[in-house]
């Protein structure tokens, strides 16, 4: 008999426990459909809204937020089942909402993000139950990095002397920060354009570059120029820049003597060969270039300074050779005409033969 009584008590306890769990499960599964928005949050089927009696605080101070809670109670069940909701935003202006927590008796299920509300559904089993907003201090956002012409932004500092950098810690109150800038540095590249090599320079924004003077044999340096053709005359550098050397070819006086008499005097550009100089002059075309002993020498030498040189008349054979060498186009033309004449004669002969 005792065993039967004990078994009946155990069965009653188990049934009661299962009923409580099943009831709670049904309630918890239904809470998720409460309300369509923060403004239209309403009681679900089988629930009624009642005045909130639970404490609602925050982790910052002792201010009560009980008036923010909306409490719903399930009807028609032996257990006391509540749903408590609060807005999922911070009740304190200087803080941001992080989470919402329940403490105390009761089997609970956390419910989140129901269109502007957050809350708990729980089977109340007595005792003290409290709810807490977990808040974090609002930080003051920094503006976008400032911009200053010709400079780059280094960072924010707590002092105008830039001795204490701001390291990113949160700002919770009025604070003065000072923007530190440094001048941009640009590269100036020199293209000596055939002159002696010139190394590049690094120049701070809005300052002039110290320009060197390259050297090029046979040329006079005229200055440095931008790629667009503008002469550089100490303008401020504001970007990476290439400067190009401008040169003027030097000219020299060449005096040709025939015996002891000046035969011709010409102004000649540096590096021009005597061959080119004399071939371009009617009076010198049929003249030989001589050395100081009067011996014919090559005209391949180039003019590199003011100079006096002797010349002498060519022989008839040399004149013919010089003319042919300078007028090969005439030979080609004459050869072409001869070939054309021969071809015409052959064609005429063929035509006459066919007529017979």
C-alpha positions as CSV (number, residue, x, y, z in Angstrom):
1,X,0.0,0.0,0.0
2,X,2.8,2.4,0.9
3,X,4.5,1.7,-2.4
4,X,1.2,2.4,-4.3
5,X,0.8,5.7,-2.4
6,X,4.4,6.6,-3.1
7,X,4.0,5.8,-6.8
8,X,0.8,7.9,-7.1
9,X,2.5,10.9,-5.5
10,X,5.4,10.6,-7.9
11,X,3.1,10.4,-10.9
12,X,1.1,13.4,-9.7
13,X,4.4,15.4,-9.3
14,X,5.6,14.4,-12.7
15,X,2.3,15.3,-14.4
16,X,2.3,18.6,-12.6
17,X,5.8,19.3,-13.7
18,X,5.2,18.3,-17.3
19,X,2.0,20.4,-17.4
20,X,3.9,23.4,-16.1
21,X,6.7,22.9,-18.7
22,X,4.3,22.3,-21.6
23,X,2.2,25.4,-20.6
24,X,5.4,27.5,-20.4
25,X,6.5,26.2,-23.8
26,X,3.2,27.1,-25.4
27,X,3.3,30.6,-23.9
28,X,6.9,31.2,-24.9
29,X,6.3,30.1,-28.5
30,X,3.4,32.5,-28.8
31,X,5.1,35.6,-27.5
32,X,7.2,36.0,-30.6
33,X,4.3,37.3,-32.6
34,X,3.4,40.2,-30.3
35,X,2.9,43.4,-32.1
36,X,3.9,44.6,-35.6
37,X,5.7,47.7,-34.5
38,X,6.7,49.7,-31.5
39,X,3.6,51.9,-31.9
40,X,1.2,49.0,-32.3
41,X,2.6,46.6,-29.7
42,X,-0.6,44.8,-28.3
43,X,-1.5,41.8,-26.2
44,X,-1.4,38.4,-28.0
45,X,-4.3,36.1,-27.9
46,X,-4.9,35.0,-24.3
47,X,-3.0,37.9,-22.8
48,X,-4.1,41.1,-21.2
49,X,-2.0,44.2,-20.4
50,X,-1.6,45.1,-16.7
51,X,0.3,47.8,-14.9
52,X,4.0,47.0,-14.6
53,X,5.0,46.1,-11.1
54,X,8.6,45.0,-11.8
55,X,11.6,47.1,-11.2
56,X,13.5,48.3,-14.3
57,X,16.8,50.0,-13.8
58,X,20.1,50.5,-15.6
59,X,23.7,49.8,-15.0
60,X,24.7,53.4,-14.8
61,X,22.6,55.1,-12.1
62,X,19.6,54.5,-9.8
63,X,17.0,56.0,-12.1
64,X,13.9,53.8,-12.4
65,X,12.4,53.0,-15.8
66,X,9.4,51.2,-14.6
67,X,7.1,53.4,-16.6
68,X,8.8,52.2,-19.8
69,X,7.7,48.6,-19.2
70,X,4.7,47.1,-20.8
71,X,3.5,44.0,-18.9
72,X,1.2,41.4,-20.3
73,X,-0.3,38.5,-18.3
74,X,-1.6,35.2,-19.7
75,X,-5.2,34.4,-18.7
76,X,-6.9,31.0,-18.2
77,X,-3.9,29.1,-16.9
78,X,-3.0,28.1,-13.3
79,X,0.5,29.5,-13.6
80,X,1.4,33.2,-13.5
81,X,2.9,33.9,-16.9
82,X,4.1,37.3,-17.8
83,X,5.6,39.1,-20.9
84,X,7.5,42.3,-20.1
85,X,8.6,44.5,-23.0
86,X,10.6,47.8,-23.0
87,X,11.9,50.0,-26.0
88,X,15.2,48.7,-27.3
89,X,16.9,52.1,-27.0
90,X,18.7,53.8,-24.3
91,X,16.6,55.7,-21.7
92,X,19.6,57.9,-20.9
93,X,20.6,60.5,-23.5
94,X,24.4,60.2,-23.0
95,X,24.4,56.4,-23.4
96,X,23.6,53.8,-26.0
97,X,21.5,50.7,-25.6
98,X,23.5,47.5,-25.5
99,X,21.2,44.8,-24.0
100,X,18.4,44.1,-21.6
101,X,18.7,41.5,-18.8
102,X,16.4,39.8,-16.3
103,X,17.4,38.8,-12.7
104,X,15.3,36.8,-10.2
105,X,12.8,33.9,-10.0
106,X,11.0,32.5,-12.9
107,X,11.6,30.4,-16.0
108,X,12.3,32.8,-18.8
109,X,12.9,33.1,-22.5
110,X,14.6,36.1,-24.0
111,X,12.8,37.8,-26.9
112,X,14.6,40.3,-29.1
113,X,14.0,42.9,-31.8
114,X,10.2,42.9,-31.9
115,X,9.9,46.0,-34.0
116,X,11.4,48.5,-31.5
117,X,10.8,46.4,-28.3
118,X,12.8,43.9,-26.4
119,X,11.7,41.8,-23.5
120,X,11.2,38.6,-21.6
121,X,8.5,36.0,-21.3
122,X,8.6,34.1,-18.0
123,X,6.7,31.9,-15.6
124,X,6.7,33.8,-12.4
125,X,7.5,31.6,-9.4
126,X,7.6,34.3,-6.8
127,X,10.3,36.3,-5.2
128,X,12.0,39.4,-6.5
129,X,12.4,39.9,-10.2
130,X,14.2,42.8,-11.7
131,X,15.2,44.0,-15.1
132,X,18.2,46.1,-16.2
133,X,19.1,48.1,-19.2
134,X,22.8,47.5,-20.0
135,X,24.0,50.8,-21.4
136,X,27.4,52.0,-22.8
137,X,28.6,55.5,-22.7
138,X,28.1,57.4,-26.0
139,X,31.4,58.5,-27.6
140,X,31.8,61.7,-29.5
141,X,32.5,60.7,-33.2
142,X,35.5,62.3,-34.8
143,X,35.0,64.2,-38.1
144,X,36.5,63.1,-41.3
145,X,40.2,63.8,-41.7
146,X,40.6,67.5,-42.4
147,X,42.2,68.6,-45.7
148,X,44.8,71.3,-46.2
149,X,46.3,72.3,-49.5
150,X,49.8,71.0,-50.0
151,X,49.8,69.1,-46.7
152,X,48.9,65.7,-45.4
153,X,47.0,65.0,-42.2
154,X,49.2,63.4,-39.5
155,X,46.6,63.0,-36.7
156,X,44.8,64.7,-33.8
157,X,46.6,66.0,-30.7
158,X,45.4,67.1,-27.3
159,X,47.6,70.2,-27.4
160,X,48.5,72.9,-29.9
161,X,52.2,72.1,-29.5
162,X,51.5,68.5,-30.8
163,X,53.3,66.8,-27.9
164,X,50.4,64.5,-26.9
165,X,48.8,62.5,-29.7
166,X,45.2,61.4,-29.5
167,X,45.3,57.6,-29.4
168,X,41.7,56.8,-30.2
169,X,40.3,56.5,-26.6
170,X,36.6,57.2,-26.3
171,X,35.6,60.9,-25.8
172,X,32.7,61.4,-23.4
173,X,32.8,65.2,-22.8
174,X,33.9,68.5,-24.3
175,X,37.4,68.1,-25.6
176,X,39.7,70.1,-27.8
177,X,41.7,68.3,-30.4
178,X,44.3,69.9,-32.7
179,X,44.9,68.8,-36.2
180,X,48.5,68.3,-37.1
181,X,49.6,68.6,-40.7
182,X,52.9,68.2,-42.5
183,X,53.9,69.7,-45.8
184,X,53.9,67.3,-48.8
185,X,57.2,66.6,-50.3
186,X,57.5,66.3,-54.1
187,X,60.1,64.9,-56.4
188,X,61.7,67.1,-59.1
189,X,63.3,65.2,-61.9
190,X,65.9,66.8,-64.2
191,X,66.2,65.7,-67.9
192,X,69.5,67.2,-69.0
193,X,68.7,66.2,-72.6
194,X,72.2,65.2,-73.5
195,X,74.0,67.2,-70.9
196,X,75.7,66.0,-67.7
197,X,73.5,63.9,-65.5
198,X,71.6,65.7,-62.8
199,X,70.1,63.9,-59.8
200,X,66.5,64.3,-58.7
201,X,65.6,66.5,-55.7
202,X,63.0,66.3,-53.0
203,X,61.3,69.6,-52.4
204,X,58.6,70.7,-49.9
205,X,55.3,71.9,-51.2
206,X,55.3,75.6,-52.3
207,X,59.0,76.1,-52.3
208,X,61.4,76.6,-55.2
209,X,63.9,74.0,-56.3
210,X,67.6,74.8,-56.4
211,X,68.4,74.3,-60.1
212,X,71.9,73.1,-61.2
213,X,73.6,74.1,-64.4
214,X,74.5,71.1,-66.6
215,X,77.2,71.0,-69.3
216,X,76.9,69.8,-72.9
217,X,79.8,70.0,-75.3
218,X,79.1,72.3,-78.2
219,X,75.9,73.7,-76.7
220,X,75.0,76.7,-74.6
221,X,72.6,76.0,-71.7
222,X,69.5,78.2,-71.9
223,X,67.7,77.0,-68.7
224,X,65.2,74.5,-67.4
225,X,61.7,74.2,-68.8
226,X,58.5,72.5,-67.8
227,X,57.2,69.8,-70.1
228,X,54.6,72.3,-71.5
229,X,57.4,74.6,-72.7
230,X,57.2,77.2,-69.8
231,X,60.6,78.2,-68.5
232,X,61.2,77.5,-64.9
233,X,62.2,80.7,-63.1
234,X,61.9,79.8,-59.4
235,X,58.2,79.0,-59.4
236,X,56.9,77.1,-56.3
237,X,56.8,73.4,-56.7
238,X,53.3,72.0,-55.9
239,X,53.5,68.5,-57.4
240,X,56.0,66.0,-58.8
241,X,57.7,67.8,-61.6
242,X,60.0,67.1,-64.5
243,X,62.3,69.9,-65.8
244,X,64.0,69.6,-69.2
245,X,67.2,71.3,-70.1
246,X,67.0,73.6,-73.1
247,X,70.1,74.0,-75.3
248,X,71.3,76.2,-78.1
249,X,73.9,74.7,-80.4
250,X,77.1,76.8,-80.6
251,X,78.4,78.2,-83.9
252,X,81.9,78.8,-85.0
253,X,83.7,80.8,-87.7
254,X,85.5,78.8,-90.4
255,X,87.8,80.7,-92.7
256,X,88.9,79.0,-95.9
257,X,92.2,80.2,-97.5
258,X,93.3,79.7,-101.1
259,X,97.0,80.3,-100.9
260,X,97.4,83.4,-98.7
261,X,94.0,84.8,-99.7
262,X,90.8,84.4,-97.8
263,X,88.6,82.4,-100.1
264,X,85.4,82.1,-98.0
265,X,84.3,82.6,-94.4
266,X,81.3,80.7,-93.0
267,X,79.5,80.4,-89.7
268,X,79.1,76.7,-89.0
269,X,77.2,74.8,-86.3
270,X,79.2,72.7,-83.8
271,X,79.8,69.1,-85.0
272,X,79.2,69.8,-88.7
273,X,81.6,67.9,-91.0
274,X,83.7,69.8,-93.5
275,X,82.2,67.5,-96.1
276,X,78.7,68.9,-95.4
277,X,80.0,72.5,-95.1
278,X,81.8,72.5,-98.4
279,X,79.2,70.5,-100.3
280,X,76.5,73.1,-99.4
281,X,78.7,76.0,-100.7
282,X,79.0,76.6,-104.5
283,X,82.4,78.1,-104.3
284,X,83.8,75.3,-102.0
285,X,82.0,72.4,-103.8
286,X,84.9,71.7,-106.2
287,X,87.7,72.5,-103.7
288,X,89.9,70.0,-101.7
289,X,90.6,70.4,-98.0
290,X,94.3,70.7,-97.4
291,X,96.6,70.5,-94.4
292,X,99.3,73.0,-93.6
293,X,101.7,71.3,-95.9
294,X,99.2,71.6,-98.8
295,X,98.4,67.9,-98.9
296,X,94.8,66.8,-99.5
297,X,93.1,65.5,-96.4
298,X,89.7,63.9,-95.6
299,X,86.7,66.2,-95.2
300,X,85.2,64.0,-92.5
301,X,86.6,66.1,-89.7
302,X,84.1,68.1,-87.7
303,X,84.0,71.7,-86.7
304,X,84.4,72.2,-83.0
305,X,85.9,75.7,-82.7
306,X,86.8,78.7,-84.7
307,X,89.3,77.5,-87.3
308,X,91.2,78.6,-90.5
309,X,91.9,75.9,-93.1
310,X,93.6,75.9,-96.5
311,X,91.8,74.6,-99.7
312,X,92.9,73.9,-103.2
313,X,91.2,73.3,-106.6
314,X,90.2,69.8,-107.6
315,X,91.4,68.2,-110.8
316,X,88.8,67.6,-113.6
317,X,88.5,63.9,-112.6
318,X,87.9,64.9,-109.0
319,X,85.3,67.4,-110.0
320,X,83.4,64.7,-112.0
321,X,83.6,62.3,-109.1
322,X,82.4,65.0,-106.7
323,X,79.5,65.9,-108.9
324,X,78.4,62.3,-109.4
325,X,78.7,61.7,-105.7
326,X,76.5,64.6,-104.9
327,X,74.0,64.0,-107.8
328,X,73.3,60.3,-107.8
329,X,69.6,61.1,-108.4
330,X,70.5,62.5,-111.8
331,X,72.3,59.2,-112.8
332,X,69.3,57.2,-111.7
333,X,67.0,59.5,-113.7
334,X,69.2,59.2,-116.8
335,X,69.5,55.4,-116.5
336,X,65.7,55.3,-116.2
337,X,65.3,57.4,-119.3
338,X,67.7,55.2,-121.3
339,X,65.8,52.0,-120.2
340,X,62.5,53.6,-121.1
341,X,63.9,54.5,-124.6
342,X,65.2,51.0,-125.2
343,X,61.8,49.5,-124.1
344,X,60.0,51.9,-126.4
345,X,62.2,50.9,-129.3
346,X,61.7,47.2,-128.7
347,X,57.9,47.6,-128.4
348,X,57.8,49.7,-131.7
349,X,59.8,46.9,-133.5
350,X,57.4,44.2,-132.3
351,X,54.3,46.2,-133.4
352,X,55.8,46.9,-136.8
353,X,56.7,43.2,-137.3
354,X,53.1,42.1,-136.5
355,X,51.7,44.5,-139.0
356,X,53.7,42.9,-141.8
